[in-house]
Amino acid sequence: MARTNRQWVLRQRPKGAIQDGDLELVESAIPDLKESEVLVRTVYLSLDPTNRTWMNDAEGYLPPVGLGDVMRGLTLGVVEDSRSEKFKVGDVVMPISGGWADYAVVPEAGLRPVHHAPGLPLTANMSVLGMTGLTAYFGVTDVLKAKAGETLVISAAAGAVGSIAGQVAKQRGCRVIGIAGGPEKCAWLTDELGFDAAVDYKNEDVGEALDRLAPDGIDLNFENVGGDIMIAVFNRLKVHGRMAVCGLVSSYNATRMPPSPNFGRIITHRLNIQGFLVLDYAPRAKEMVAEMGPWLAEGKIKWKVHVDDGLEGAVSSLNRLFTGDHDGKLLVRVSEEPA
């Protein structure tokens, strides 16, 4: 094939924030397809905090990306060439294991078809109807088992997962308090998404704000951040409070581990703290779509997608996750959507 493929390759393990030289954008020829293989042109690349953890040589739910390997990432693309009987040119697909690249050669068993929901943009499959929506939905309904009348606090509440989780909890009858950075994000949570209150961690003391907004304590915590913000919420959980630990983004670029809560409180307050991975819930996606679909159609669930253009800027785009310089789900548009 005459086409070449640009790929971001991991060259060295980042120490703290990603620096020049940690990854390299290289070009290589696209190999000829073997039997049952498919050539997928990447249309969208999902950028998620977990991408940063995959760069570390540390134990995780997936092996670390190897030095010299293409950076792993969730992608959505279109079939450009096929030697598969299951997939034809023009099909929109998602590789089970994608990468930061223009193209990917994928065995047919490593692909799943994407269904373009009527009335929704293709990006919904990477956000509210994709892994983001699954994480938010099952974190609230299955891990936290949220009940009407309970008070839920969500950190990184203006992010992709947090913003949807809060709306799911509202549909379940919860009182929802979001923690976000800056007055504009906090106003979006309360004025547009229907959160009951928001805490601006950049401009007010989180603990004092929670004491004011939830004077009787907190029933539930959907935790995305860790560190001091998590401790402030943890210290205000009621007896039998429940915490779903989805992410600890404050530690992903840290060279020293951030502070941890006093675990003695788990005993005294009989707290239920559970970590979870969206991969555990992928087989139950239809359950989420069955309930979320009508909410989306009726405008009861809103979401944002922040799209940067160009694979070459993927590293800079990823850093937005750690500066808060984005709204909602963060994607890179690698190439144009199919007609």
C-alpha positions as CSV (number, residue, x, y, z in Angstrom):
1,M,0.0,0.0,0.0
2,A,1.2,3.5,-0.8
3,R,-0.4,5.1,2.3
4,T,1.8,5.7,5.4
5,N,0.6,5.6,9.0
6,R,1.5,8.2,11.7
7,Q,1.7,6.6,15.1
8,W,2.5,8.0,18.6
9,V,5.1,5.7,20.1
10,L,6.1,5.6,23.8
11,R,9.8,6.3,24.0
12,Q,10.3,6.7,27.8
13,R,8.3,6.6,31.0
14,P,7.1,10.1,32.0
15,K,8.3,11.5,35.3
16,G,5.4,13.7,36.4
17,A,3.7,15.6,33.5
18,I,4.4,14.3,30.0
19,Q,7.4,16.1,28.5
20,D,8.9,16.4,25.0
21,G,10.6,13.1,24.1
22,D,8.3,10.9,26.2
23,L,6.4,10.1,23.1
24,E,7.4,10.4,19.4
25,L,5.2,10.7,16.3
26,V,6.6,8.3,13.7
27,E,5.6,7.3,10.2
28,S,5.6,3.7,8.9
29,A,4.2,1.9,5.9
30,I,0.8,0.2,6.3
31,P,1.3,-3.6,5.9
32,D,-0.8,-5.7,3.5
33,L,-3.8,-7.2,5.0
34,K,-3.9,-10.9,6.0
35,E,-7.0,-13.1,5.8
36,S,-9.8,-11.8,8.1
37,E,-7.9,-8.5,8.8
38,V,-9.4,-5.1,8.4
39,L,-7.8,-1.7,7.8
40,V,-9.5,0.9,10.0
41,R,-9.0,4.7,9.5
42,T,-9.2,6.5,12.8
43,V,-11.8,9.1,12.9
44,Y,-11.9,9.9,16.7
45,L,-9.4,9.2,19.4
46,S,-10.7,9.3,23.0
47,L,-8.4,11.0,25.6
48,D,-8.9,9.8,29.1
49,P,-7.0,10.1,32.4
50,T,-6.2,6.4,32.3
51,N,-4.0,7.0,29.2
52,R,-1.5,8.6,31.5
53,T,-1.5,5.6,33.9
54,W,-0.8,3.2,31.0
55,M,2.5,5.0,30.4
56,N,3.8,4.0,33.9
57,D,5.7,0.8,34.5
58,A,3.3,-0.1,37.3
59,E,0.6,-2.7,38.1
60,G,-2.8,-1.8,36.7
61,Y,-5.9,-3.3,35.2
62,L,-4.1,-3.5,31.8
63,P,-0.4,-4.0,31.2
64,P,1.6,-0.8,30.7
65,V,2.3,0.3,27.2
66,G,5.7,-1.1,26.2
67,L,8.6,1.2,25.3
68,G,8.6,1.5,21.5
69,D,5.0,0.5,21.3
70,V,2.1,2.5,19.8
71,M,0.3,4.4,22.6
72,R,-2.9,2.6,23.5
73,G,-6.3,4.5,23.3
74,L,-10.0,4.0,22.6
75,T,-10.8,4.9,19.0
76,L,-13.7,5.0,16.6
77,G,-13.0,4.6,12.9
78,V,-14.2,3.6,9.4
79,V,-13.2,0.5,7.4
80,E,-11.0,1.5,4.5
81,D,-10.0,-2.0,3.3
82,S,-11.1,-5.5,4.3
83,R,-10.3,-9.1,4.0
84,S,-13.1,-10.0,6.4
85,E,-16.5,-11.4,5.6
86,K,-17.9,-9.7,8.7
87,F,-16.9,-6.1,7.9
88,K,-17.0,-4.2,4.6
89,V,-15.5,-0.9,3.4
90,G,-17.5,2.0,4.9
91,D,-18.5,0.2,8.1
92,V,-18.1,2.3,11.3
93,V,-16.3,0.3,13.9
94,M,-14.5,0.5,17.3
95,P,-11.4,-1.6,17.8
96,I,-11.4,-3.4,21.2
97,S,-7.8,-2.2,21.6
98,G,-7.1,0.9,19.6
99,G,-4.0,3.1,19.3
100,W,-2.9,6.7,18.7
101,A,-2.5,6.4,15.0
102,D,-4.0,7.3,11.6
103,Y,-4.7,3.7,10.8
104,A,-4.9,0.3,12.5
105,V,-4.8,-3.2,11.0
106,V,-7.1,-5.2,13.2
107,P,-8.3,-8.8,13.1
108,E,-12.0,-9.1,12.7
109,A,-12.4,-10.6,16.2
110,G,-10.9,-7.3,17.6
111,L,-13.6,-5.1,16.1
112,R,-17.2,-4.3,17.1
113,P,-19.7,-2.4,14.9
114,V,-20.9,1.1,15.8
115,H,-24.6,1.9,15.5
116,H,-25.3,5.5,14.7
117,A,-28.2,6.4,16.9
118,P,-30.8,8.5,15.1
119,G,-30.7,12.2,16.0
120,L,-27.4,11.9,17.8
121,P,-23.9,12.8,16.5
122,L,-21.4,10.0,16.0
123,T,-19.4,11.4,18.9
124,A,-22.2,10.2,21.2
125,N,-20.7,6.7,20.8
126,M,-17.5,8.0,22.4
127,S,-19.2,9.8,25.2
128,V,-22.8,9.6,26.6
129,L,-23.6,6.2,24.8
130,G,-20.0,4.9,25.1
131,M,-17.6,4.0,27.9
132,T,-18.2,7.4,29.5
133,G,-21.9,6.8,29.8
134,L,-21.4,3.3,31.0
135,T,-19.0,4.5,33.7
136,A,-21.3,7.1,34.9
137,Y,-24.5,5.1,34.8
138,F,-23.3,1.9,36.5
139,G,-21.2,3.9,39.0
140,V,-24.4,5.5,40.2
141,T,-26.9,2.7,39.8
142,D,-24.8,-0.5,40.5
143,V,-21.8,0.6,42.6
144,L,-23.4,3.3,44.7
145,K,-26.9,1.9,44.5
146,A,-28.2,5.5,44.7
147,K,-31.6,6.0,46.3
148,A,-34.1,8.9,46.2
149,G,-33.4,11.5,48.9
150,E,-29.7,10.7,49.3
151,T,-27.1,13.4,49.0
152,L,-24.3,12.6,46.4
153,V,-21.1,14.5,46.0
154,I,-19.2,14.2,42.7
155,S,-15.6,15.4,42.2
156,A,-14.5,16.5,38.7
157,A,-18.2,17.0,38.2
158,A,-17.9,19.0,35.0
159,G,-15.8,16.3,33.4
160,A,-17.1,13.7,30.9
161,V,-18.1,11.1,33.5
162,G,-19.0,13.3,36.5
163,S,-21.4,15.5,34.5
164,I,-23.4,12.5,33.3
165,A,-23.2,10.7,36.7
166,G,-24.8,13.6,38.4
167,Q,-27.7,13.7,35.9
168,V,-28.3,10.0,36.3
169,A,-28.4,10.5,40.1
170,K,-30.9,13.3,39.7
171,Q,-33.1,11.0,37.6
172,R,-32.9,8.6,40.5
173,G,-34.1,11.3,42.9
174,C,-30.8,12.2,44.6
175,R,-29.7,15.6,45.8
176,V,-26.4,16.2,43.9
177,I,-23.5,18.5,44.7
178,G,-20.7,18.8,42.1
179,I,-17.1,19.9,42.7
180,A,-15.6,21.6,39.7
181,G,-12.9,24.3,38.9
182,G,-14.1,27.8,38.1
183,P,-17.4,29.7,38.2
184,E,-18.4,28.9,34.6
185,K,-18.2,25.1,35.1
186,C,-20.1,25.4,38.4
187,A,-22.8,27.5,36.7
188,W,-23.1,24.9,33.9
189,L,-23.7,22.2,36.6
190,T,-26.4,24.0,38.4
191,D,-28.1,26.1,35.6
192,E,-28.0,23.6,32.8
193,L,-27.5,20.1,34.2
194,G,-29.8,20.5,37.2
195,F,-27.3,19.9,40.0
196,D,-28.6,21.1,43.3
197,A,-25.3,22.9,44.2
198,A,-21.7,23.2,43.0
199,V,-18.4,23.8,44.8
200,D,-15.7,25.8,43.1
201,Y,-12.5,24.2,44.4
202,K,-10.3,26.9,42.8
203,N,-12.0,29.7,44.7
204,E,-13.4,28.3,47.9
205,D,-12.5,25.8,50.7
206,V,-14.1,22.5,49.7
207,G,-14.6,21.3,53.3
208,E,-16.3,24.6,54.4
209,A,-18.5,24.6,51.3
210,L,-19.6,21.0,52.0
211,D,-20.4,21.9,55.6
212,R,-22.6,24.7,54.3
213,L,-24.3,22.7,51.5
214,A,-24.6,19.3,53.4
215,P,-24.7,20.2,57.1
216,D,-26.1,16.8,57.9
217,G,-23.4,14.9,56.1
218,I,-23.0,13.1,52.8
219,D,-24.5,9.7,51.8
220,L,-22.7,9.0,48.6
221,N,-19.4,10.0,46.9
222,F,-18.6,9.4,43.2
223,E,-14.8,10.0,43.4
224,N,-12.8,11.0,40.3
225,V,-10.0,13.1,41.8
226,G,-8.4,11.8,45.0
227,G,-6.1,13.8,47.2
228,D,-7.3,16.7,49.4
229,I,-10.7,16.9,47.6
230,M,-11.4,13.2,48.3
231,I,-10.4,13.6,51.9
232,A,-12.7,16.6,52.4
233,V,-15.7,14.5,51.1
234,F,-14.6,11.3,52.9
235,N,-14.4,13.1,56.2
236,R,-18.1,14.1,55.8
237,L,-19.6,10.8,54.8
238,K,-22.4,9.6,57.1
239,V,-22.5,6.3,58.9
240,H,-23.0,3.7,56.2
241,G,-21.9,6.1,53.6
242,R,-20.9,4.8,50.2
243,M,-18.0,5.8,47.9
244,A,-17.4,4.7,44.3
245,V,-13.8,5.2,43.4
246,C,-13.7,5.8,39.6
247,G,-10.4,7.7,39.3
248,L,-7.7,9.4,41.2
249,V,-6.6,12.0,38.6
250,S,-4.7,14.2,41.1
251,S,-2.1,11.4,41.4
252,Y,-1.5,10.5,37.8
253,N,1.2,13.1,37.1
254,A,2.4,13.2,40.7
255,T,6.0,12.3,41.6
256,R,4.9,11.8,45.2
257,M,1.7,10.1,46.3
258,P,-1.0,12.6,47.5
259,P,-2.4,12.3,51.0
260,S,-4.8,9.5,51.8
261,P,-7.9,9.5,54.1
262,N,-7.9,8.1,57.6
263,F,-8.9,4.5,57.1
264,G,-10.0,4.3,60.7
265,R,-13.1,6.2,59.7
266,I,-14.1,3.2,57.5
267,I,-14.5,1.2,60.7
268,T,-16.1,3.9,62.9
269,H,-18.6,4.9,60.2
270,R,-19.0,1.5,58.6
271,L,-18.3,2.9,55.2
272,N,-18.6,1.0,51.9
273,I,-15.8,2.0,49.5
274,Q,-15.6,0.2,46.2
275,G,-13.3,0.8,43.2
276,F,-14.7,-0.2,39.8
277,L,-13.8,-0.4,36.1
278,V,-16.1,0.2,33.2
279,L,-14.7,-2.9,31.5
280,D,-16.7,-4.9,34.1
281,Y,-19.9,-3.4,32.8
282,A,-19.3,-3.6,29.0
283,P,-21.5,-6.8,28.7
284,R,-24.4,-4.9,30.3
285,A,-24.4,-1.9,27.9
286,K,-27.9,-2.6,26.7
287,E,-29.2,-2.0,30.2
288,M,-27.7,1.5,30.2
289,V,-29.0,2.3,26.7
290,A,-32.5,1.1,27.6
291,E,-32.8,3.6,30.4
292,M,-30.5,6.4,29.1
293,G,-31.9,6.4,25.6
294,P,-35.3,7.8,26.6
295,W,-33.7,10.3,28.9
296,L,-31.6,11.5,26.0
297,A,-34.5,11.7,23.6
298,E,-36.5,13.7,26.1
299,G,-33.5,16.1,26.8
300,K,-33.2,15.0,30.4
301,I,-29.5,14.1,30.0
302,K,-27.2,16.7,28.5
303,W,-23.5,16.3,27.6
304,K,-20.6,18.2,26.1
305,V,-17.8,17.0,23.8
306,H,-14.6,18.9,23.4
307,V,-12.9,18.0,20.1
308,D,-9.4,19.0,19.2
309,D,-8.3,18.5,15.6
310,G,-5.2,16.6,14.5
311,L,-3.4,13.5,15.7
312,E,-0.2,15.5,15.8
313,G,-1.6,17.5,18.8
314,A,-2.7,14.5,20.8
315,V,-0.1,14.8,23.6
316,S,-0.9,18.5,24.1
317,S,-4.6,17.6,24.1
318,L,-4.1,14.9,26.7
319,N,-2.6,17.5,29.1
320,R,-6.0,19.3,29.1
321,L,-7.3,16.6,31.4
322,F,-4.9,17.7,34.1
323,T,-5.3,21.5,33.7
324,G,-9.1,21.4,33.3
325,D,-8.9,23.3,30.0
326,H,-11.8,21.5,28.4
327,D,-15.5,20.8,29.0
328,G,-17.0,17.3,29.0
329,K,-15.6,14.5,26.9
330,L,-12.2,15.1,25.3
331,L,-11.7,13.8,21.8
332,V,-9.2,14.2,19.0
333,R,-10.6,14.3,15.5
334,V,-7.9,12.4,13.5
335,S,-9.8,12.4,10.2
336,E,-13.2,13.3,8.8
337,E,-16.3,11.4,9.6
338,P,-17.6,9.1,6.8
339,A,-20.4,10.7,4.7
